[in-house]
Amino acid sequence: MKDLKERVLGACRPDYEIPPDMINNLPEAKSKIVDLAHIYGLKADLDQDNGYSFAYQLSLFFPTHFQKQIIRSQFSIYDAFAG
């Protein structure tokens, strides 16, 4: 049993690489968030209250937007309307 444990622990290779950062500074991240928020009609004032109001807007926006995407992705195999 001890031999199996040692083989399993020895099989782990900790030589993985950390993925590269796309954005590595806070001002650039804030700028990207504000740009993306305007696309979806959200007001992203991150400096006013540390982003809490934006997080609240996002929590209200996401479920409705996701539901619309689900409805758009559904399709009927058979035509529902008589021609």
C-alpha positions in Angstrom: 0.0 0.0 0.0 2.8 2.4 0.8 4.5 1.7 -2.5 1.3 2.6 -4.4 1.0 5.9 -2.4 4.6 6.8 -3.3 4.0 6.0 -7.0 0.9 8.2 -7.1 2.6 11.0 -5.3 5.7 10.7 -7.5 3.5 10.8 -10.6 2.5 14.4 -9.9 4.4 16.8 -12.0 4.5 20.4 -10.6 6.0 21.9 -13.7 2.8 23.4 -15.1 2.9 26.9 -16.4 0.8 29.8 -15.2 -1.4 31.2 -18.0 -0.4 34.6 -19.3 -2.3 37.6 -18.0 -4.3 39.4 -20.6 -4.6 42.5 -18.5 -2.0 43.1 -15.9 -2.9 46.5 -14.5 -5.9 48.0 -12.8 -6.5 51.1 -14.9 -6.5 49.0 -18.1 -9.0 46.5 -16.5 -11.3 49.3 -15.5 -11.2 50.8 -19.0 -12.1 47.4 -20.6 -14.9 46.9 -18.1 -16.4 50.4 -18.8 -16.1 49.8 -22.6 -17.9 46.4 -22.3 -20.5 47.8 -20.0 -21.6 50.5 -22.5 -22.1 47.8 -25.1 -24.8 46.2 -22.9 -26.3 49.4 -21.6 -24.8 49.2 -18.1 -23.4 52.1 -16.2 -19.9 51.1 -14.9 -18.8 53.7 -12.4 -16.2 51.6 -10.6 -14.6 54.5 -8.6 -17.9 55.6 -7.0 -18.5 52.7 -4.7 -15.8 50.2 -5.6 -17.9 48.6 -8.2 -20.8 47.5 -6.0 -23.5 49.2 -8.0 -22.0 47.8 -11.2 -22.0 44.3 -9.7 -25.6 44.7 -8.7 -26.5 45.9 -12.2 -24.7 42.9 -13.7 -26.4 40.5 -11.3 -29.8 41.8 -12.5 -28.8 41.9 -16.2 -27.2 38.5 -16.6 -30.2 36.2 -15.9 -32.5 38.0 -18.3 -29.8 38.3 -21.0 -28.9 34.6 -20.6 -32.6 33.6 -20.8 -33.0 35.5 -24.1 -30.0 33.7 -25.5 -31.5 30.3 -24.4 -34.8 31.2 -26.2 -32.9 32.3 -29.3 -30.9 29.1 -29.4 -33.9 26.8 -29.2 -35.4 25.7 -32.4 -38.2 23.4 -33.5 -37.6 20.4 -35.7 -41.0 20.7 -37.2 -42.6 23.9 -38.4 -45.1 25.1 -35.8 -47.1 27.1 -38.3 -49.4 25.7 -40.9 -48.5 27.0 -44.2 
